[in-house]
Amino acid sequence: MPIHGVYDNALTPQVHEYGMSDTISTIRDDFIALMGQMVEAHGMSPISGRMLGLLIFDGEARSFSDLATELGVSRGSISANARVLVARGSIMKENRPGDRQDYFRISDQSFEIILQTLTQRMLDISSRVHELSERIPSGDADGAGARRRLDGLSNFYQAIALGVRQAQNHLNQDQ
């Protein structure tokens, strides 16, 4: 069987370093890129998202050097993004006896933490919008429409938070 990207003939699929076929490797690359884009859309570094994508897809701890090489970024960038992800509880750092490198893996509670963070974000937005709505005088005819829309938006974000909590409960039941 071919290993490390070597073909034994034209009909045999290429197998990459981690034992993946071309098809799986392409899907993996697409997933890692997608995670980078999704995380960036939420205000974080795309490298953080790509790190998460790689760790989720592969499902195993990876060293600092492996992450830097695999993602084509500097070790400093891996270090900075790893600190953020560890602080958020998305990944965990682990040490191995006799090995001076740090290894990172997806946290067992990673998805739960994402849902908790999303719930809190939605509740914070709801609260801030509601506070602005409350500042509109109740008897002010000019502000009545704006107040109604702001209250609707606040309720919208509360409903999203409730839905995310239900999703979290559903996922916890499946474990």
TILORO-585768 format. One line per 2 residues: number of its first residue (from 0); their letters; for each residue x, z, y of N, C-alpha, C. Coordinates in steps of 0.05 Angstrom, whole numbers. Layout:
N
NUM) a) X:Z:Y:X:Z:Y:X:Z:Y ~ ...
//
This chain:
175
0) mp) 17:0:-24:0:0:0:18:0:25 ~ 11:-16:45:28:-17:69:25:9:85
2) ih) 46:17:98:45:40:115:58:34:142 ~ 51:50:162:63:48:188:62:20:200
4) gv) 39:6:197:35:-19:211:49:-42:198 ~ 55:-41:172:68:-63:158:48:-77:140
6) yd) 48:-104:141:30:-119:123:45:-126:97 ~ 31:-123:74:44:-133:50:36:-162:44
8) na) 14:-171:55:7:-199:55:-15:-204:76 ~ -22:-228:81:-41:-234:102:-69:-223:98
10) lt) -76:-217:73:-103:-207:68:-105:-177:68 ~ -83:-163:68:-84:-133:67:-85:-123:96
12) pq) -105:-105:100:-107:-94:128:-83:-77:134 ~ -77:-76:160:-55:-60:169:-63:-31:167
14) vh) -45:-14:159:-50:15:158:-30:28:177 ~ -40:45:195:-24:57:216:-12:83:207
16) ey) 3:95:224:19:119:218:1:141:206 ~ -23:145:216:-40:166:206:-58:157:183
18) gm) -51:135:170:-66:125:147:-92:112:154 ~ -95:101:178:-119:88:186:-117:58:184
20) sd) -139:45:177:-141:16:177:-143:6:206 ~ -140:-20:209:-143:-32:236:-171:-25:248
22) ti) -191:-26:232:-219:-21:241:-221:8:252 ~ -213:27:236:-214:55:244:-196:61:267
24) st) -173:49:267:-154:52:290:-166:42:316 ~ -180:19:315:-193:8:338:-215:26:348
26) ir) -231:36:329:-253:54:337:-241:80:349 ~ -220:90:337:-206:114:347:-197:109:376
28) dd) -183:86:381:-174:80:408:-197:78:427 ~ -219:66:419:-243:63:436:-255:91:442
30) fi) -255:108:422:-266:135:426:-248:151:446 ~ -222:149:442:-204:164:460:-207:154:488
32) al) -209:128:492:-214:116:519:-240:126:531 ~ -261:125:514:-288:134:523:-287:163:532
34) mg) -274:180:517:-272:208:525:-258:211:551 ~ -237:195:556:-223:196:581:-242:189:604
36) qm) -258:168:600:-277:160:621:-299:180:626 ~ -309:192:604:-331:211:607:-322:236:621
38) ve) -298:246:614:-288:270:626:-281:265:655 ~ -270:242:661:-264:235:689:-290:234:706
40) ah) -311:224:694:-337:223:709:-347:251:716 ~ -337:271:702:-345:299:708:-324:314:724
42) gm) -306:298:737:-287:310:755:-261:321:743 ~ -256:315:718:-231:324:706:-212:300:702
44) sp) -188:306:695:-168:285:690:-176:269:666 ~ -173:242:668:-178:226:644:-159:232:621
46) is) -135:242:627:-117:249:606:-128:273:590 ~ -141:292:604:-154:314:589:-175:303:569
48) gr) -190:284:578:-210:272:561:-198:257:538 ~ -176:243:543:-162:228:522:-150:247:502
50) ml) -139:270:511:-129:290:493:-152:301:475 ~ -174:307:487:-197:317:472:-206:296:451
52) gl) -207:271:460:-216:250:442:-197:247:418 ~ -172:248:423:-152:246:401:-155:270:382
54) li) -157:294:393:-159:317:376:-185:319:361 ~ -207:310:373:-233:309:359:-232:289:337
56) fd) -223:265:343:-224:243:323:-205:250:299 ~ -181:258:305:-162:263:284:-168:289:269
58) ge) -178:309:283:-186:334:270:-162:352:260 ~ -139:347:271:-116:363:263:-100:370:288
60) ar) -84:392:285:-67:401:307:-45:380:311 ~ -39:376:337:-18:356:344:2:370:363
62) sf) 27:363:360:48:374:377:47:362:405 ~ 60:376:423:64:367:450:75:338:450
64) sd) 97:335:435:110:309:434:92:287:422 ~ 77:294:401:59:274:389:37:266:409
66) la) 26:285:424:6:278:444:17:260:466 ~ 41:267:476:53:251:497:58:222:487
68) te) 69:220:463:76:194:452:50:178:447 ~ 31:190:433:7:177:426:-9:167:450
70) lg) -10:184:471:-26:176:494:-10:161:515 ~ 16:159:511:33:144:529:36:157:557
72) vs) 37:183:557:39:198:582:63:218:580 ~ 70:229:602:93:247:602:86:274:590
74) rg) 107:288:581:102:315:570:92:334:592 ~ 100:329:617:90:346:639:60:342:643
76) si) 51:317:639:22:312:642:7:325:619 ~ 19:324:595:6:338:572:5:368:577
78) sa) 27:379:588:28:407:593:7:416:613 ~ 5:401:635:-15:408:656:-44:406:645
80) na) -49:385:631:-76:381:621:-83:400:598 ~ -63:406:582:-67:425:560:-74:453:571
82) rv) -60:461:593:-66:487:605:-96:488:614 ~ -105:467:626:-133:466:635:-152:468:611
84) lv) -147:452:591:-164:452:567:-164:478:552 ~ -141:491:551:-139:517:538:-155:537:554
86) ar) -151:537:580:-165:556:598:-196:552:596 ~ -205:528:592:-234:523:589:-244:529:561
88) gs) -226:534:542:-234:539:515:-240:515:498 ~ -232:491:509:-237:466:494:-217:461:472
90) im) -192:470:476:-172:467:455:-158:494:453 ~ -144:496:430:-128:521:425:-99:513:421
92) ke) -82:531:430:-53:527:425:-46:544:401 ~ -29:532:384:-20:547:360:10:543:357
94) nr) 22:562:345:51:561:339:54:560:308 ~ 75:548:300:81:546:271:108:560:266
96) pg) 109:575:245:134:589:238:157:569:235 ~ 179:575:248:203:558:246:202:533:263
98) dr) 181:529:278:178:505:295:174:515:324 ~ 192:506:342:191:515:370:171:500:387
100) qd) 159:479:376:140:464:391:112:478:391 ~ 97:473:413:70:482:414:52:460:401
102) yf) 32:469:387:13:450:375:-15:456:387 ~ -31:436:389:-58:439:400:-78:428:381
104) ri) -101:441:380:-123:431:363:-149:437:378 ~ -169:423:370:-196:427:382:-205:455:375
106) sd) -216:468:394:-226:495:390:-251:494:372 ~ -254:514:355:-277:516:338:-303:518:354
108) qs) -301:529:378:-325:532:396:-325:511:418 ~ -310:490:415:-308:470:436:-335:459:445
110) fe) -352:451:426:-378:439:434:-396:460:446 ~ -395:484:436:-411:506:447:-402:511:476
112) ii) -376:511:481:-366:516:508:-375:493:527 ~ -374:469:517:-383:446:534:-412:450:541
114) lq) -429:458:522:-457:462:528:-462:485:547 ~ -446:507:543:-449:530:561:-441:522:590
116) tl) -420:507:592:-410:498:618:-431:480:631 ~ -442:461:616:-463:443:626:-488:459:635
118) tq) -496:478:619:-519:495:626:-514:509:652 ~ -491:522:655:-484:536:679:-483:518:703
120) rm) -472:494:700:-470:475:722:-499:467:731 ~ -517:462:712:-544:455:719:-559:478:734
122) ld) -554:502:724:-567:526:737:-556:530:765 ~ -530:526:768:-517:529:795:-529:508:814
124) is) -531:484:806:-543:463:823:-571:470:830 ~ -587:478:810:-615:486:815:-617:508:835
126) sr) -600:528:832:-600:551:851:-593:542:879 ~ -572:526:882:-564:517:908:-585:500:922
128) vh) -598:482:907:-619:466:918:-643:483:926 ~ -650:503:909:-672:521:915:-666:537:940
130) el) -642:546:944:-634:561:968:-639:544:993 ~ -631:519:991:-636:501:1014:-666:497:1019
132) se) -681:494:997:-710:491:1000:-722:515:1014 ~ -713:539:1006:-723:563:1018:-717:566:1048
134) ri) -697:552:1057:-690:553:1085:-709:537:1103 ~ -724:520:1090:-744:504:1105:-768:522:1111
136) ps) -775:525:1136:-798:543:1142:-824:534:1128 ~ -838:553:1116:-862:546:1100:-884:533:1116
138) gd) -886:539:1141:-907:528:1158:-899:502:1172 ~ -875:493:1168:-865:469:1182:-875:444:1168
140) ad) -893:430:1182:-905:406:1171:-884:384:1167 ~ -865:382:1184:-844:362:1181:-827:367:1156
142) ga) -824:392:1149:-807:398:1126:-822:401:1099 ~ -848:399:1100:-864:403:1075:-857:384:1053
144) ga) -853:358:1060:-846:338:1040:-818:343:1029 ~ -800:349:1047:-773:355:1038:-772:379:1020
146) rr) -787:400:1027:-787:424:1011:-798:418:983 ~ -819:403:982:-832:396:956:-812:380:939
148) rl) -797:361:951:-778:345:936:-754:362:927 ~ -745:380:944:-722:398:937:-731:417:914
150) dg) -755:428:916:-765:445:895:-767:429:868 ~ -776:404:870:-778:387:846:-750:383:834
152) ls) -730:378:851:-703:374:842:-692:399:829 ~ -697:422:841:-689:448:830:-701:452:803
154) nf) -727:446:800:-741:449:774:-729:429:754 ~ -722:405:763:-710:385:746:-684:396:733
156) yq) -667:408:749:-641:419:739:-646:443:721 ~ -666:459:727:-673:481:709:-682:471:682
158) ai) -698:449:682:-708:438:657:-684:427:641 ~ -665:414:654:-641:404:640:-626:427:627
160) al) -623:449:642:-609:473:631:-624:484:607 ~ -650:484:608:-666:494:585:-662:475:561
162) gv) -662:449:566:-658:430:545:-631:432:532 ~ -610:437:548:-583:440:538:-582:466:521
164) rq) -595:487:530:-595:512:514:-608:507:487 ~ -630:492:487:-644:486:462:-625:470:444
166) aq) -611:451:455:-592:435:440:-570:454:428 ~ -561:472:444:-540:491:435:-551:508:411
168) nh) -576:518:414:-588:533:393:-591:517:367 ~ -599:491:371:-602:473:348:-575:469:334
170) ln) -554:464:349:-528:460:337:-518:486:324 ~ -524:509:335:-515:534:323:-529:539:296
172) qd) -554:530:294:-569:533:269:-557:516:247 ~ -546:493:254:-535:474:234:-508:483:224
174) q) -496:503:236:-469:511:227:-470:532:206
//
